[in-house]
Amino acid sequence: MTHSHRMTEKLPMKRKIRTPDWVNGITVYEVNLRQYTKEGTIKAFEGHLPRLKELGVGILWFMPIQPIGEKNRKGTLGSYYSISNYTLVNPEFGTLVEFKSLVKKIHELGMKVIIDWVANHTAWDHHWTIDHPEFYSKDKEGNFKAPVEDWEDVIHLDYGNADLWDEMIKQMSFWLKETDIDGFRCDMAHLVPTLFWNRARRDLDKIKPVYMLAESENFDLLEYAFDTIYNWKLLHAMNDVASGKLSAQGLAELISNEFKYLPKGASFLNFTSNHDENSWQGSAIERLHYFLEPLTVLTFLLPGMPLIYSGQEAGNYQRLKFFDKDEIDWKEDKMFSLFQKLARLEPEIDNSPENPGLKVIKTDAPGKILAISLAKEGMHCLLLLNLSAKDVNFNLKFEHLPGTFYNALKKDDLEYSCHGGFSLNAYTYLVLLKESTSIKLSSNF
């Protein structure tokens, strides 16, 4: 997948939209419905809702639930992202009535729902190819064409046509009005004009306040349209740490730079895996191996929206097939407990996008130890990661953290002082909270 370059400015832009209040401190969970159960249906997925509530996730993001095109289909089942009708439910998954019921049950459990939206292209046999052929880009011979060479199962939409804008927003509005979802994750959002997204957000917000997640790194999308963009730079840096190409110090420098230009109130999606990464680059365990746990902790505790992909909480080693059936093996795994603790902890230390309070702390073992201070009113968190294959004794070079800290992820009687020395075994981590926090989180676990 190709990622765009970020728009950089001397100062962060000011956002002209407001993110819904319920978004802060919440965990996103990506649902791969096809692979989730043997049946691969909406009804079968419903049985997992209590488990997901127990896991502590707040937003369920469903990969596209619409019918998949037959023409030029890849594999036996095709790509989720080759859509033949924007306002129908894929009959392999179930019915619109079943999806509406699912959304209602998710809401009753206190969770939110967003669905994937593919605005850049459609399937070759989308009904618009007959009803509105003028909505599509054409080659020199006047034929429909793929957006890029290896996406031969889809055809490119032409946003030079103003009528397409009206119709696409109408299709998005349908899901808000009919199913009461809470927003959209927008596929390859930077391939569609930013002005379209700006107008779409304005119109959708009139129906209900929505949460908008862009699969993009472009900061300009955050001004009028989106709340969150992808943190691909962090993912690639974590992969490099695990493969020995980047040290803890290199990762610290990247993190320090990442938040400089992020507009106030916007956020990054931080993740170790997603559907693309899992299928094409390898599962999180395959890529990060011994570094999986400390880097998972990092994605949750950095400012932003942490993401869990289907099966990660079961310690999934699989590269899930993208175009064919490949059911997730739901087994008990230590990652469930870690995700659960992090999801519970995240709202307590979530640095509201309005005030990130993030500071990288110097140590006397910069190549091996990543130390981060996270502060918000009445609370201080210290995140310490040993990103090396050796046990490390180290000291912090930071004089603004007086007081006693407690282990936030493990119930123990130990107290930690930031002025004392620390010792971390290879690939391990400490999440410490200052005593003044209003909730003593160590007692919850």
Beta strands, then each sheet from edge to edge (+ up, - down):
strand 1: 28-31
strand 2: 59-62
strand 3: 112-117
strand 4: 121-123
strand 5: 154-156
strand 6: 183-186
strand 7: 211-214
strand 8: 228-230
strand 9: 267-270
strand 10: 305-309
strand 11: 358-363
strand 12: 369-376
strand 13: 379-386
strand 14: 392-394
strand 15: 396-397
strand 16: 404-407
strand 17: 415-417
strand 18: 422-424
strand 19: 429-434
sheet 1: 1+ 2+ 3+ 6+ 7+ 8+ 9+ 10+ 1+
sheet 2: 4+ 5-
sheet 3: 15+ 11- 12+ 13- 19+ 16- 17+
sheet 4: 14+ 18-
end
